[in-house]
Amino acid sequence: QEQLVESGGGLVQPGGSLRLSCAAYGFTLEYYAIGWFRQASGKEREMVSCISAGSGRTFYVDSVKGRFTISRDTAKNTVYLQMNSLKPEDTAVYYCNAQWSGVDYWGEGTLVTVSS
């Protein structure tokens, strides 16, 4: 059964770092465009970053440019989101999404809380 599993969330102080993982089961991540989305309480879900299938071209929303890095480990069938210089406004549930040829998978999400 195909599924995505996120991990790595938690409580971190402002200025700290976290690395989120998105592991795929039942399909090969490399063939899919992978996006990291987040949804803060009371707000719409927004895309934070994505990495294309194949070439691995990356995209970042302006609010995280220079702080977040998306990467893919094909051997581990996992995509990562390295988050540095975290701010309270980064607090949200983070989800990963895989898309290819009309197929669309979502994980259950992992909570990131940035607070002192």
N, C-alpha and C positions, 0 to 999 in steps of 0.2 A: 504494500500500500504506500502510495506516494505521500510524503509529508515533509514539512519544514519544521525544524525545532530551533528556537532562539535560546540563547543563554548569555550570561555575563552581566546582566543588569544588577543594580544594587544602589546603595546610598553612598554618595561621594560628596566631599566638600567642594565648594567653588574653586576652580583652578585645577582640580584633580583630573584623573584620566580613568577611562574604562575601555575595555575591548569587548564588543558584542560579537557573538558567533551565530551563524545561521547554517545549520547542518541539514543536508538533504538526504532523504531516505527513499529508495525506490525509483530514483531518476538521477540523471547526471546534470549537475548544476551548470557545467561549462557550456551547455547548449542553450541555456536560458538567460534572458536578461533578468538581473537580480536587482531589486530595489529595497532600500531601507526606508521605511515610513515611520512617522511618529504621530501620536495623538495625545495631546495634553488634555487635562480635565476641562470639559466644556468647550473644546475647540474641535475643528475639523481635522481629519487625518491629512497629513502633508508628507510629500516625498522629501527626504533628506538627501539621499544620494542613490546613485545606481551605477551598475557596471554592465556593459553590453556583453552579449554572448560572443564567443570567439575572440575577437581582438582585445576585449577587456577595456574598451574606452569608458572613461568615468565621467560622472556629472555630480555636482554638488549645488545645493541651494545656497544662496548668498550668505545666509546667516551662519553657515557652518564652514564655509571656505577657509582653508588655512588651519582649521582646527580638527576636522574629521578626515579620515582616510579610509576608503573602501578598498578591499583587496580580496583575491580569490585564491584558494589553495585547491588545485584540481585533484591532488593526491588524497586529500582529506574530504573532498566533495563539500567544502565549507566556504562560505563567504564571511568576511570579518568587517566590522566597522570600528576602527580605532578612533576614540573620541578623547581629545586633549583639551585643556583649558576650558573645562566645562563650566557652564553658567547656570544659574537657577532657572532661566528660561528654557534650558534644554530638558527640564523635567517632563517626562512623558512615558507612555508605553511605546516601546519600539517594536515594530513588526518587520519581518522580511517577506518579500513577495517574489515569486518566480513566474515569468511569463515567456511563452513560446508558442507560436502558431495557434492562438486561440485558447491555449491551456493556461490556467491561472491558479497558482497555489499560494496560500497564506499560512504563516505560522501563528501561534497563539499569542505571541508577544512576550516581551520582557520589560519590567519596570525599571526605569532609571530615575533616581531622585537626586537632585543636586541641591544640597542645603547644608548650612553650617549649624 
